Amino acid sequence: MVMQIFTNAFHGLRDWVVQRSTAAIMAIYSLTMLVLCLIYQPTSYAVWKTLMGNACLRLMTLLFLLSLFAHAWIGVKDVLVDYIKPLRLRQFLHYSTAISLFAYAAWSAHILWNA
Amino acid sequence: MSVNPAIKKKRPKNLNLTKVRLPIPALVSILHRASGVFLFLMIPLLLWALQSSLESEQGFQQLQAIAAHPLTKLLLLVFAWAFLHHFFAGIRHLALDARWGVELKQARLTSKLVLIVSVLLTLATGAWLW
C-alpha cells in the first residue's frame, strides 16, 4: 500500500487533474501579485507589511504555496521515475522530496500567521 | 523469393543523444522539466525570503541589500527565466490539452513563441534589475 503512493501507477488521471488545476491557481496568483506590486510598489517594509496583512491575500498566498507544493510533488515524482534508475536512490529521493514538501507547508503556515 | 530492398537497407540507429537533432517542441519540453526542477530547488530560498521580508523592518532591509548584490541579481535573472519559461510552456501545455495547436506546424510555432517570449521577458527583467 505504501509503495503504491510512491510509484506512478494508478494515479495518472488524478495527477493530471491536480497538475493542471494547481497550475491555473498559481498562474492567476502570479498575475494578481504582479498587478498588486505594480499598483502598491512595496519598496518599503511598511507598505509590504500592510499589503500582506490583508487576510484575503494571505489566504491566497497560502493557497498558492500549497498548490506549488502539490505541483512540485507530481513534477519531481515524474522526473525521478524517468531519470533515476537505481531503486534505492530513487526511493530515497522520493521520501526526501515528500518530507521536504511537508516541511515547506508547515513553514509556510508559520510564515503567514506568525512572522 | 526476393527480399524487399527497403528492409535490407541499413538504417542509422541514432540512439546517441548527441547525434539526435532535438526538434523545437522537444527542446521546449526538456527545458520545461529543467526549469521545473530548478524552481523546485529554489523553494526554500523563496520561503526564507518571504519570511525575512515579513518578520521585521531589519529583515526587509537586509533582503533589499542582498538583492542589490550582482550575484543575487544573476540568480534572480536565472530564476526569472525559469519561471517565465515554465509559465509559458505550461500555458502551451494547457492549450495542447484542449487540442489547440496540436498540428505540427502550429506546435513548432508555439514552441518558438514560448522560447522567444520567455527570453525577451527575461531580458526585460534584467533591464529592470540593473
gemmi code that builds the backbone of each chain (N, CA, C; Angstrom):
import gemmi

chains = {
    "A": [
        ("MET", (0.836, -1.216, 0.000), (0.000, 0.000, 0.000), (0.864, 1.257, 0.000)),
        ("VAL", (1.855, 1.242, 0.874), (2.704, 2.432, 0.975), (3.452, 2.641, -0.331)),
        ("MET", (3.934, 1.536, -0.925), (4.692, 1.664, -2.166), (3.843, 2.258, -3.279)),
        ("GLN", (2.553, 1.965, -3.266), (1.675, 2.498, -4.308), (1.712, 4.019, -4.353)),
        ("ILE", (1.814, 4.617, -3.171), (1.825, 6.079, -3.116), (3.079, 6.610, -3.794)),
        ("PHE", (4.172, 5.849, -3.697), (5.436, 6.341, -4.205), (5.782, 5.814, -5.601)),
        ("THR", (4.836, 5.148, -6.224), (5.051, 4.789, -7.621), (4.017, 5.558, -8.430)),
        ("ASN", (4.236, 5.583, -9.731), (3.347, 6.390, -10.542), (2.075, 5.643, -10.939)),
        ("ALA", (2.026, 4.342, -10.619), (0.918, 3.524, -11.084), (-0.412, 3.954, -10.482)),
        ("PHE", (-1.451, 3.859, -11.272), (-2.843, 4.069, -10.859), (-3.186, 5.517, -10.501)),
        ("HIS", (-2.226, 6.428, -10.664), (-2.540, 7.800, -10.278), (-2.523, 8.754, -11.469)),
        ("GLY", (-2.555, 8.199, -12.663), (-2.426, 9.032, -13.853), (-3.421, 10.161, -13.943)),
        ("LEU", (-4.694, 9.835, -13.898), (-5.716, 10.860, -14.097), (-5.720, 11.874, -12.958)),
        ("ARG", (-5.603, 11.363, -11.713), (-5.612, 12.278, -10.574), (-4.444, 13.259, -10.668)),
        ("ASP", (-3.260, 12.732, -10.958), (-2.082, 13.589, -11.102), (-2.293, 14.620, -12.202)),
        ("TRP", (-2.865, 14.161, -13.297), (-3.104, 15.040, -14.450), (-3.995, 16.223, -14.038)),
        ("VAL", (-5.082, 15.902, -13.337), (-6.025, 16.946, -12.916), (-5.376, 17.881, -11.893)),
        ("VAL", (-4.683, 17.308, -10.909), (-4.046, 18.130, -9.875), (-2.992, 19.038, -10.502)),
        ("GLN", (-2.179, 18.502, -11.418), (-1.120, 19.290, -12.037), (-1.678, 20.514, -12.758)),
        ("ARG", (-2.809, 20.319, -13.443), (-3.381, 21.422, -14.216), (-4.160, 22.419, -13.364)),
        ("SER", (-4.888, 21.929, -12.368), (-5.637, 22.881, -11.535), (-4.689, 23.711, -10.670)),
        ("THR", (-3.626, 23.088, -10.147), (-2.672, 23.864, -9.351), (-1.944, 24.869, -10.243)),
        ("ALA", (-1.667, 24.473, -11.488), (-1.010, 25.387, -12.431), (-1.878, 26.620, -12.653)),
        ("ALA", (-3.185, 26.404, -12.818), (-4.101, 27.522, -13.049), (-4.129, 28.446, -11.833)),
        ("ILE", (-4.195, 27.866, -10.630), (-4.208, 28.666, -9.401), (-2.938, 29.509, -9.299)),
        ("MET", (-1.786, 28.891, -9.577), (-0.512, 29.610, -9.466), (-0.390, 30.711, -10.515)),
        ("ALA", (-0.886, 30.433, -11.727), (-0.819, 31.443, -12.788), (-1.656, 32.661, -12.402)),
        ("ILE", (-2.870, 32.419, -11.892), (-3.755, 33.527, -11.507), (-3.134, 34.322, -10.353)),
        ("TYR", (-2.594, 33.598, -9.371), (-1.965, 34.273, -8.229), (-0.772, 35.124, -8.691)),
        ("SER", (0.061, 34.553, -9.560), (1.256, 35.274, -10.025), (0.881, 36.573, -10.719)),
        ("LEU", (-0.131, 36.504, -11.574), (-0.553, 37.716, -12.286), (-1.170, 38.726, -11.319)),
        ("THR", (-1.968, 38.230, -10.362), (-2.557, 39.107, -9.346), (-1.464, 39.822, -8.557)),
        ("MET", (-0.453, 39.056, -8.150), (0.646, 39.604, -7.355), (1.427, 40.643, -8.159)),
        ("LEU", (1.627, 40.350, -9.448), (2.337, 41.286, -10.322), (1.594, 42.626, -10.386)),
        ("VAL", (0.279, 42.543, -10.583), (-0.541, 43.758, -10.667), (-0.511, 44.514, -9.337)),
        ("LEU", (-0.658, 43.776, -8.211), (-0.646, 44.409, -6.887), (0.684, 45.120, -6.633)),
        ("CYS", (1.792, 44.478, -7.042), (3.099, 45.087, -6.833), (3.279, 46.328, -7.702)),
        ("LEU", (2.708, 46.302, -8.908), (2.788, 47.478, -9.780), (1.967, 48.630, -9.194)),
        ("ILE", (0.837, 48.303, -8.573), (-0.030, 49.344, -8.004), (0.565, 49.908, -6.709)),
        ("TYR", (0.937, 48.988, -5.775), (1.327, 49.445, -4.431), (2.822, 49.728, -4.272)),
        ("GLN", (3.656, 49.255, -5.244), (5.100, 49.480, -5.170), (5.657, 49.226, -3.759)),
        ("PRO", (5.640, 47.962, -3.307), (6.067, 47.692, -1.920), (7.583, 47.726, -1.745)),
        ("THR", (8.169, 48.918, -1.878), (9.620, 49.029, -1.733), (10.015, 49.363, -0.296)),
        ("SER", (9.027, 49.586, 0.588), (9.352, 49.794, 1.999), (8.629, 48.734, 2.832)),
        ("TYR", (9.185, 48.466, 4.002), (8.636, 47.427, 4.877), (7.183, 47.717, 5.233)),
        ("ALA", (6.881, 48.980, 5.537), (5.536, 49.353, 5.967), (4.490, 49.012, 4.900)),
        ("VAL", (4.784, 49.385, 3.669), (3.832, 49.133, 2.573), (3.666, 47.626, 2.341)),
        ("TRP", (4.799, 46.920, 2.330), (4.794, 45.464, 2.111), (4.001, 44.745, 3.198)),
        ("LYS", (4.245, 45.159, 4.449), (3.583, 44.541, 5.608), (2.067, 44.792, 5.552)),
        ("THR", (1.699, 46.012, 5.196), (0.273, 46.344, 5.087), (-0.394, 45.520, 3.998)),
        ("LEU", (0.323, 45.429, 2.852), (-0.222, 44.666, 1.718), (-0.435, 43.205, 2.113)),
        ("MET", (0.591, 42.592, 2.704), (0.499, 41.178, 3.071), (-0.356, 40.959, 4.325)),
        ("GLY", (-0.679, 42.059, 4.999), (-1.536, 41.961, 6.179), (-2.987, 41.676, 5.812)),
        ("ASN", (-3.324, 41.927, 4.571), (-4.672, 41.662, 4.085), (-4.979, 40.170, 4.191)),
        ("ALA", (-6.065, 39.857, 4.927), (-6.389, 38.447, 5.208), (-6.657, 37.659, 3.932)),
        ("CYS", (-7.301, 38.320, 2.969), (-7.637, 37.655, 1.717), (-6.367, 37.285, 0.939)),
        ("LEU", (-5.425, 38.235, 0.880), (-4.170, 37.991, 0.161), (-3.335, 36.922, 0.865)),
        ("ARG", (-3.394, 36.942, 2.198), (-2.689, 35.942, 2.993), (-3.204, 34.538, 2.667)),
        ("LEU", (-4.516, 34.426, 2.593), (-5.144, 33.137, 2.282), (-4.795, 32.704, 0.862)),
        ("MET", (-4.815, 33.687, -0.061), (-4.447, 33.385, -1.459), (-2.996, 32.933, -1.546)),
        ("THR", (-2.146, 33.560, -0.724), (-0.730, 33.188, -0.722), (-0.553, 31.760, -0.220)),
        ("LEU", (-1.304, 31.409, 0.824), (-1.230, 30.037, 1.333), (-1.724, 29.042, 0.281)),
        ("LEU", (-2.806, 29.407, -0.385), (-3.352, 28.548, -1.447), (-2.327, 28.377, -2.565)),
        ("PHE", (-1.666, 29.496, -2.908), (-0.612, 29.444, -3.940), (0.503, 28.494, -3.515)),
        ("LEU", (0.970, 28.650, -2.271), (2.101, 27.831, -1.814), (1.721, 26.350, -1.748)),
        ("LEU", (0.511, 26.066, -1.257), (0.079, 24.659, -1.198), (-0.050, 24.077, -2.612)),
        ("SER", (-0.540, 24.901, -3.552), (-0.611, 24.457, -4.952), (0.784, 24.171, -5.485)),
        ("LEU", (1.716, 25.066, -5.138), (3.105, 24.900, -5.577), (3.675, 23.570, -5.079)),
        ("PHE", (3.400, 23.243, -3.821), (3.965, 22.015, -3.254), (3.343, 20.767, -3.891)),
        ("ALA", (2.035, 20.805, -4.126), (1.377, 19.663, -4.784), (1.897, 19.512, -6.211)),
        ("HIS", (2.029, 20.647, -6.902), (2.515, 20.678, -8.283), (3.954, 20.140, -8.359)),
        ("ALA", (4.781, 20.599, -7.423), (6.183, 20.175, -7.391), (6.281, 18.678, -7.093)),
        ("TRP", (5.417, 18.185, -6.226), (5.428, 16.772, -5.861), (5.214, 15.905, -7.108)),
        ("ILE", (4.197, 16.236, -7.895), (3.904, 15.444, -9.092), (5.027, 15.589, -10.124)),
        ("GLY", (5.496, 16.807, -10.306), (6.550, 17.052, -11.288), (7.842, 16.343, -10.940)),
        ("VAL", (8.265, 16.478, -9.691), (9.521, 15.853, -9.258), (9.400, 14.330, -9.310)),
        ("LYS", (8.250, 13.821, -8.924), (7.991, 12.376, -8.965), (8.188, 11.851, -10.396)),
        ("ASP", (7.630, 12.557, -11.378), (7.775, 12.148, -12.779), (9.235, 12.177, -13.220)),
        ("VAL", (9.941, 13.229, -12.820), (11.342, 13.364, -13.212), (12.173, 12.225, -12.592)),
        ("LEU", (11.925, 11.927, -11.327), (12.677, 10.859, -10.652), (12.426, 9.512, -11.312)),
        ("VAL", (11.151, 9.243, -11.617), (10.797, 7.965, -12.254), (11.489, 7.828, -13.610)),
        ("ASP", (11.612, 8.948, -14.320), (12.199, 8.898, -15.663), (13.722, 8.804, -15.677)),
        ("TYR", (14.378, 9.450, -14.729), (15.831, 9.560, -14.856), (16.639, 8.823, -13.802)),
        ("ILE", (16.062, 8.543, -12.644), (16.851, 7.894, -11.591), (16.590, 6.390, -11.621)),
        ("LYS", (17.551, 5.651, -12.150), (17.354, 4.214, -12.332), (17.554, 3.394, -11.050)),
        ("PRO", (18.624, 3.633, -10.255), (18.812, 2.782, -9.059), (17.632, 2.948, -8.096)),
        ("LEU", (17.001, 1.821, -7.755), (15.761, 1.849, -6.973), (15.942, 2.517, -5.619)),
        ("ARG", (16.999, 2.136, -4.903), (17.217, 2.665, -3.549), (17.365, 4.190, -3.576)),
        ("LEU", (18.148, 4.660, -4.542), (18.385, 6.100, -4.665), (17.069, 6.815, -4.973)),
        ("ARG", (16.288, 6.217, -5.880), (15.017, 6.842, -6.252), (14.073, 6.911, -5.060)),
        ("GLN", (14.013, 5.812, -4.313), (13.150, 5.811, -3.126), (13.604, 6.882, -2.132)),
        ("PHE", (14.925, 6.963, -1.962), (15.470, 7.960, -1.040), (15.058, 9.371, -1.474)),
        ("LEU", (15.201, 9.647, -2.771), (14.850, 10.980, -3.274), (13.347, 11.249, -3.182)),
        ("HIS", (12.544, 10.188, -3.418), (11.089, 10.307, -3.260), (10.727, 10.726, -1.844)),
        ("TYR", (11.266, 9.988, -0.871), (10.952, 10.275, 0.527), (11.472, 11.649, 0.932)),
        ("SER", (12.692, 11.978, 0.483), (13.254, 13.292, 0.820), (12.376, 14.407, 0.286)),
        ("THR", (11.907, 14.232, -0.950), (11.049, 15.253, -1.561), (9.754, 15.384, -0.779)),
        ("ALA", (9.144, 14.254, -0.443), (7.877, 14.276, 0.291), (8.048, 14.977, 1.637)),
        ("ILE", (9.112, 14.608, 2.358), (9.347, 15.199, 3.679), (9.610, 16.698, 3.548)),
        ("SER", (10.441, 17.082, 2.549), (10.733, 18.499, 2.333), (9.449, 19.283, 2.083)),
        ("LEU", (8.591, 18.747, 1.213), (7.385, 19.489, 0.847), (6.433, 19.632, 2.032)),
        ("PHE", (6.338, 18.591, 2.857), (5.508, 18.714, 4.064), (6.084, 19.770, 5.007)),
        ("ALA", (7.410, 19.767, 5.120), (8.065, 20.762, 5.970), (7.832, 22.170, 5.422)),
        ("TYR", (7.916, 22.313, 4.099), (7.666, 23.619, 3.477), (6.240, 24.102, 3.769)),
        ("ALA", (5.284, 23.178, 3.745), (3.886, 23.552, 4.003), (3.728, 24.074, 5.427)),
        ("ALA", (4.352, 23.373, 6.379), (4.286, 23.814, 7.774), (4.976, 25.166, 7.933)),
        ("TRP", (6.124, 25.305, 7.301), (6.897, 26.545, 7.350), (6.062, 27.700, 6.763)),
        ("SER", (5.386, 27.443, 5.652), (4.560, 28.473, 5.010), (3.472, 28.981, 5.947)),
        ("ALA", (2.786, 28.033, 6.607), (1.717, 28.419, 7.540), (2.302, 29.274, 8.658)),
        ("HIS", (3.484, 28.877, 9.126), (4.145, 29.628, 10.191), (4.482, 31.054, 9.727)),
        ("ILE", (5.040, 31.159, 8.518), (5.421, 32.479, 7.984), (4.187, 33.378, 7.881)),
        ("LEU", (3.109, 32.827, 7.330), (1.946, 33.663, 7.029), (1.159, 34.049, 8.275)),
        ("TRP", (1.233, 33.250, 9.338), (0.429, 33.597, 10.502), (1.220, 34.000, 11.738)),
        ("ASN", (2.538, 33.767, 11.725), (3.308, 34.157, 12.907), (4.383, 35.198, 12.630)),
        ("ALA", (4.881, 35.212, 11.397), (6.008, 36.109, 11.126), (5.531, 37.559, 10.996)),
    ],
    "B": [
        ("MET", (12.548, -16.139, -53.991), (11.819, -15.052, -53.326), (12.723, -13.838, -53.157)),
        ("SER", (12.217, -12.703, -53.582), (13.058, -11.504, -53.452), (12.756, -10.770, -52.143)),
        ("VAL", (13.794, -10.277, -51.541), (13.628, -9.526, -50.283), (13.436, -8.048, -50.616)),
        ("ASN", (12.499, -7.469, -49.960), (12.265, -6.040, -50.151), (13.546, -5.256, -49.837)),
        ("PRO", (14.084, -4.514, -50.821), (15.357, -3.812, -50.595), (15.286, -2.814, -49.437)),
        ("ALA", (14.068, -2.303, -49.191), (13.927, -1.332, -48.092), (14.232, -1.978, -46.741)),
        ("ILE", (13.935, -3.275, -46.631), (14.182, -3.976, -45.375), (15.671, -4.249, -45.210)),
        ("LYS", (16.320, -4.584, -46.363), (17.744, -4.913, -46.298), (18.602, -3.675, -46.036)),
        ("LYS", (18.066, -2.517, -46.430), (18.855, -1.283, -46.310), (19.261, -1.033, -44.852)),
        ("LYS", (20.503, -0.679, -44.699), (20.986, -0.386, -43.340), (20.551, 1.024, -42.950)),
        ("ARG", (19.789, 1.088, -41.882), (19.364, 2.408, -41.420), (20.202, 2.821, -40.215)),
        ("PRO", (20.460, 4.118, -40.097), (21.225, 4.536, -38.901), (20.352, 4.434, -37.660)),
        ("LYS", (20.924, 3.927, -36.591), (20.190, 3.918, -35.325), (20.738, 5.056, -34.489)),
        ("ASN", (20.014, 6.149, -34.490), (20.506, 7.318, -33.770), (20.037, 7.324, -32.328)),
        ("LEU", (20.561, 6.375, -31.577), (20.200, 6.343, -30.155), (21.174, 7.191, -29.349)),
        ("ASN", (22.237, 7.624, -30.041), (23.194, 8.501, -29.378), (22.585, 9.908, -29.296)),
        ("LEU", (22.336, 10.350, -28.049), (21.621, 11.617, -27.852), (22.359, 12.810, -28.445)),
        ("THR", (23.701, 12.712, -28.514), (24.455, 13.850, -29.035), (24.317, 13.934, -30.553)),
        ("LYS", (23.832, 12.838, -31.190), (23.681, 12.845, -32.638), (22.255, 13.162, -33.077)),
        ("VAL", (21.323, 13.138, -32.115), (19.929, 13.403, -32.462), (19.703, 14.901, -32.450)),
        ("ARG", (19.128, 15.403, -33.550), (18.800, 16.829, -33.571), (17.464, 17.000, -32.866)),
        ("LEU", (17.470, 17.813, -31.826), (16.281, 17.963, -30.995), (15.253, 18.851, -31.693)),
        ("PRO", (14.054, 18.352, -31.964), (13.028, 19.231, -32.542), (12.663, 20.323, -31.534)),
        ("ILE", (12.209, 21.468, -32.035), (11.936, 22.604, -31.137), (10.912, 22.272, -30.036)),
        ("PRO", (9.809, 21.562, -30.369), (8.883, 21.232, -29.281), (9.538, 20.371, -28.196)),
        ("ALA", (10.497, 19.505, -28.600), (11.203, 18.671, -27.626), (12.111, 19.525, -26.753)),
        ("LEU", (12.705, 20.556, -27.387), (13.562, 21.472, -26.626), (12.746, 22.199, -25.559)),
        ("VAL", (11.560, 22.691, -25.959), (10.678, 23.375, -25.009), (10.297, 22.422, -23.880)),
        ("SER", (10.036, 21.166, -24.241), (9.618, 20.174, -23.262), (10.716, 19.886, -22.233)),
        ("ILE", (11.945, 19.680, -22.715), (13.020, 19.341, -21.772), (13.365, 20.559, -20.914)),
        ("LEU", (13.257, 21.766, -21.496), (13.506, 22.974, -20.704), (12.399, 23.190, -19.679)),
        ("HIS", (11.180, 22.729, -20.003), (10.066, 22.806, -19.054), (10.414, 21.990, -17.806)),
        ("ARG", (10.976, 20.793, -18.061), (11.381, 19.929, -16.954), (12.529, 20.529, -16.162)),
        ("ALA", (13.559, 20.969, -16.905), (14.745, 21.503, -16.244), (14.384, 22.730, -15.402)),
        ("SER", (13.562, 23.628, -15.978), (13.182, 24.831, -15.229), (12.329, 24.457, -14.024)),
        ("GLY", (11.505, 23.420, -14.172), (10.669, 22.970, -13.057), (11.510, 22.462, -11.901)),
        ("VAL", (12.535, 21.659, -12.215), (13.419, 21.136, -11.171), (14.167, 22.294, -10.496)),
        ("PHE", (14.629, 23.244, -11.314), (15.334, 24.397, -10.752), (14.419, 25.186, -9.803)),
        ("LEU", (13.175, 25.429, -10.239), (12.232, 26.186, -9.405), (11.944, 25.432, -8.104)),
        ("PHE", (11.845, 24.103, -8.202), (11.630, 23.284, -7.003), (12.777, 23.485, -6.013)),
        ("LEU", (14.015, 23.495, -6.547), (15.175, 23.659, -5.675), (15.236, 25.064, -5.067)),
        ("MET", (14.566, 26.019, -5.686), (14.567, 27.402, -5.196), (13.510, 27.638, -4.099)),
        ("ILE", (12.629, 26.661, -3.862), (11.536, 26.864, -2.899), (12.038, 27.299, -1.513)),
        ("PRO", (13.050, 26.608, -0.927), (13.492, 27.055, 0.404), (13.987, 28.496, 0.415)),
        ("LEU", (14.703, 28.901, -0.660), (15.172, 30.288, -0.740), (14.002, 31.260, -0.793)),
        ("LEU", (12.988, 30.881, -1.567), (11.801, 31.723, -1.712), (11.100, 31.904, -0.356)),
        ("LEU", (10.929, 30.787, 0.363), (10.260, 30.850, 1.673), (11.091, 31.656, 2.663)),
        ("TRP", (12.412, 31.466, 2.612), (13.289, 32.224, 3.501), (13.161, 33.720, 3.212)),
        ("ALA", (13.124, 34.076, 1.930), (12.997, 35.485, 1.549), (11.659, 36.051, 2.020)),
        ("LEU", (10.596, 35.259, 1.851), (9.267, 35.715, 2.290), (9.261, 35.943, 3.794)),
        ("GLN", (9.864, 34.999, 4.521), (9.912, 35.110, 5.978), (10.691, 36.351, 6.406)),
        ("SER", (11.894, 36.523, 5.839), (12.715, 37.687, 6.198), (11.999, 38.988, 5.898)),
        ("SER", (11.305, 39.024, 4.768), (10.659, 40.270, 4.356), (9.505, 40.641, 5.276)),
        ("LEU", (8.874, 39.640, 5.895), (7.701, 39.924, 6.727), (8.038, 40.047, 8.208)),
        ("GLU", (9.136, 39.417, 8.631), (9.453, 39.304, 10.051), (9.709, 40.654, 10.713)),
        ("SER", (10.595, 41.445, 10.087), (10.961, 42.717, 10.714), (11.457, 43.697, 9.664)),
        ("GLU", (11.460, 44.961, 10.057), (11.967, 46.015, 9.186), (13.425, 45.745, 8.813)),
        ("GLN", (14.172, 45.262, 9.827), (15.591, 44.951, 9.633), (15.760, 43.843, 8.589)),
        ("GLY", (14.945, 42.799, 8.721), (14.998, 41.675, 7.785), (14.687, 42.127, 6.364)),
        ("PHE", (13.705, 43.007, 6.242), (13.301, 43.538, 4.936), (14.452, 44.293, 4.278)),
        ("GLN", (15.102, 45.155, 5.085), (16.213, 45.952, 4.543), (17.420, 45.089, 4.200)),
        ("GLN", (17.637, 44.059, 5.038), (18.724, 43.123, 4.776), (18.505, 42.428, 3.422)),
        ("LEU", (17.250, 42.040, 3.204), (16.883, 41.363, 1.960), (17.117, 42.285, 0.761)),
        ("GLN", (16.767, 43.560, 0.925), (16.981, 44.536, -0.148), (18.459, 44.670, -0.469)),
        ("ALA", (19.296, 44.647, 0.604), (20.744, 44.764, 0.406), (21.270, 43.541, -0.336)),
        ("ILE", (20.783, 42.344, 0.047), (21.206, 41.105, -0.617), (20.779, 41.124, -2.088)),
        ("ALA", (19.567, 41.614, -2.330), (19.032, 41.636, -3.702), (19.809, 42.594, -4.594)),
        ("ALA", (20.510, 43.558, -3.970), (21.258, 44.546, -4.754), (22.612, 44.004, -5.206)),
        ("HIS", (23.045, 42.892, -4.616), (24.339, 42.290, -4.969), (24.281, 41.706, -6.388)),
        ("PRO", (25.346, 41.946, -7.193), (25.343, 41.462, -8.591), (25.090, 39.950, -8.721)),
        ("LEU", (25.664, 39.137, -7.813), (25.473, 37.690, -7.897), (24.021, 37.303, -7.631)),
        ("THR", (23.383, 38.017, -6.688), (21.969, 37.768, -6.417), (21.140, 38.123, -7.640)),
        ("LYS", (21.525, 39.237, -8.268), (20.792, 39.667, -9.471), (20.896, 38.619, -10.570)),
        ("LEU", (22.086, 38.009, -10.680), (22.288, 36.963, -11.676), (21.369, 35.772, -11.379)),
        ("LEU", (21.322, 35.392, -10.094), (20.453, 34.279, -9.680), (18.992, 34.626, -9.951)),
        ("LEU", (18.626, 35.891, -9.650), (17.245, 36.337, -9.889), (16.910, 36.288, -11.375)),
        ("LEU", (17.916, 36.573, -12.205), (17.699, 36.548, -13.655), (17.441, 35.112, -14.129)),
        ("VAL", (18.247, 34.172, -13.616), (18.050, 32.760, -13.948), (16.675, 32.313, -13.446)),
        ("PHE", (16.333, 32.751, -12.227), (15.029, 32.427, -11.646), (13.904, 32.977, -12.538)),
        ("ALA", (14.088, 34.232, -12.994), (13.065, 34.851, -13.850), (12.873, 34.054, -15.128)),
        ("TRP", (14.003, 33.631, -15.748), (13.885, 32.852, -16.980), (13.168, 31.526, -16.696)),
        ("ALA", (13.589, 30.837, -15.632), (12.997, 29.534, -15.302), (11.492, 29.687, -15.077)),
        ("PHE", (11.121, 30.727, -14.312), (9.701, 30.961, -14.035), (8.941, 31.242, -15.332)),
        ("LEU", (9.482, 32.168, -16.140), (8.782, 32.573, -17.367), (8.666, 31.415, -18.351)),
        ("HIS", (9.763, 30.672, -18.532), (9.706, 29.541, -19.460), (8.689, 28.504, -18.976)),
        ("HIS", (8.750, 28.205, -17.676), (7.828, 27.209, -17.113), (6.385, 27.684, -17.241)),
        ("PHE", (6.175, 28.976, -17.009), (4.846, 29.598, -17.104), (4.283, 29.468, -18.521)),
        ("PHE", (5.070, 29.920, -19.510), (4.544, 29.929, -20.882), (4.482, 28.513, -21.478)),
        ("ALA", (5.470, 27.684, -21.158), (5.423, 26.297, -21.639), (4.219, 25.585, -21.011)),
        ("GLY", (3.898, 25.951, -19.763), (2.739, 25.369, -19.089), (1.433, 25.781, -19.748)),
        ("ILE", (1.348, 27.064, -20.107), (0.145, 27.543, -20.790), (0.001, 26.855, -22.146)),
        ("ARG", (1.140, 26.657, -22.819), (1.126, 25.933, -24.101), (0.619, 24.505, -23.884)),
        ("HIS", (1.052, 23.914, -22.780), (0.628, 22.562, -22.442), (-0.892, 22.499, -22.252)),
        ("LEU", (-1.428, 23.494, -21.531), (-2.879, 23.530, -21.296), (-3.621, 23.671, -22.621)),
        ("ALA", (-3.048, 24.499, -23.530), (-3.672, 24.671, -24.843), (-3.667, 23.353, -25.617)),
        ("LEU", (-2.545, 22.632, -25.539), (-2.455, 21.335, -26.228), (-3.476, 20.348, -25.664)),
        ("ASP", (-3.676, 20.404, -24.339), (-4.679, 19.532, -23.697), (-6.064, 19.808, -24.262)),
        ("ALA", (-6.307, 21.097, -24.587), (-7.603, 21.484, -25.127), (-7.637, 21.316, -26.644)),
        ("ARG", (-6.590, 20.629, -27.172), (-6.467, 20.352, -28.611), (-6.269, 21.609, -29.444)),
        ("TRP", (-5.683, 22.636, -28.830), (-5.331, 23.822, -29.606), (-3.872, 23.722, -30.006)),
        ("GLY", (-3.611, 23.848, -31.294), (-2.229, 23.866, -31.771), (-1.529, 22.536, -31.733)),
        ("VAL", (-2.262, 21.448, -31.966), (-1.610, 20.137, -31.963), (-1.014, 19.775, -33.326)),
        ("GLU", (-1.397, 20.526, -34.377), (-0.796, 20.287, -35.692), (0.688, 20.630, -35.627)),
        ("LEU", (1.495, 19.875, -36.398), (2.951, 20.039, -36.319), (3.397, 21.479, -36.542)),
        ("LYS", (2.809, 22.117, -37.567), (3.219, 23.476, -37.904), (2.948, 24.436, -36.736)),
        ("GLN", (1.726, 24.318, -36.178), (1.369, 25.195, -35.051), (2.190, 24.845, -33.811)),
        ("ALA", (2.406, 23.537, -33.616), (3.178, 23.102, -32.443), (4.579, 23.700, -32.477)),
        ("ARG", (5.175, 23.731, -33.689), (6.511, 24.326, -33.818), (6.467, 25.832, -33.584)),
        ("LEU", (5.427, 26.464, -34.141), (5.300, 27.913, -33.993), (5.134, 28.303, -32.520)),
        ("THR", (4.236, 27.605, -31.803), (4.007, 27.960, -30.397), (5.245, 27.655, -29.559)),
        ("SER", (6.005, 26.605, -29.945), (7.259, 26.307, -29.237), (8.229, 27.465, -29.377)),
        ("LYS", (8.365, 27.960, -30.608), (9.254, 29.104, -30.841), (8.785, 30.307, -30.028)),
        ("LEU", (7.462, 30.518, -30.023), (6.904, 31.651, -29.276), (7.266, 31.557, -27.797)),
        ("VAL", (7.120, 30.347, -27.217), (7.438, 30.153, -25.801), (8.898, 30.514, -25.537)),
        ("LEU", (9.799, 30.005, -26.400), (11.233, 30.268, -26.219), (11.532, 31.758, -26.317)),
        ("ILE", (10.979, 32.400, -27.361), (11.293, 33.808, -27.620), (10.700, 34.723, -26.556)),
        ("VAL", (9.405, 34.519, -26.251), (8.736, 35.404, -25.288), (9.392, 35.309, -23.911)),
        ("SER", (9.748, 34.078, -23.482), (10.345, 33.972, -22.152), (11.735, 34.605, -22.115)),
        ("VAL", (12.496, 34.484, -23.205), (13.813, 35.126, -23.228), (13.666, 36.650, -23.253)),
        ("LEU", (12.729, 37.154, -24.066), (12.526, 38.612, -24.143), (12.107, 39.181, -22.791)),
        ("LEU", (11.170, 38.502, -22.117), (10.717, 38.996, -20.820), (11.810, 38.859, -19.756)),
        ("THR", (12.682, 37.844, -19.918), (13.827, 37.720, -19.005), (14.767, 38.908, -19.199)),
        ("LEU", (14.996, 39.277, -20.469), (15.842, 40.445, -20.754), (15.223, 41.710, -20.168)),
        ("ALA", (13.909, 41.827, -20.285), (13.214, 42.987, -19.708), (13.395, 43.005, -18.189)),
        ("THR", (13.301, 41.825, -17.565), (13.524, 41.724, -16.119), (14.942, 42.157, -15.768)),
        ("GLY", (15.901, 41.721, -16.610), (17.290, 42.102, -16.391), (17.477, 43.604, -16.473)),
        ("ALA", (16.844, 44.222, -17.455), (16.931, 45.674, -17.618), (16.353, 46.387, -16.392)),
        ("TRP", (15.283, 45.789, -15.840), (14.637, 46.383, -14.667), (15.513, 46.205, -13.428)),
        ("LEU", (16.213, 45.050, -13.339), (17.051, 44.762, -12.175), (18.301, 45.633, -12.135)),
        ("TRP", (18.862, 45.943, -13.337), (20.113, 46.712, -13.350), (19.914, 48.192, -13.623)),
    ],
}
model = gemmi.Model(1)
for chain_id, residues in chains.items():
    chain = gemmi.Chain(chain_id)
    for i, (resn, *xyz) in enumerate(residues, 1):
        res = gemmi.Residue()
        res.name, res.seqid = resn, gemmi.SeqId(i, " ")
        for name, pos in zip(("N", "CA", "C"), xyz):
            atom = gemmi.Atom()
            atom.name, atom.element = name, gemmi.Element(name[0])
            atom.pos, atom.b_iso = gemmi.Position(*pos), 0.0
            res.add_atom(atom)
        chain.add_residue(res)
    model.add_chain(chain)
structure = gemmi.Structure()
structure.add_model(model)
structure.setup_entities()
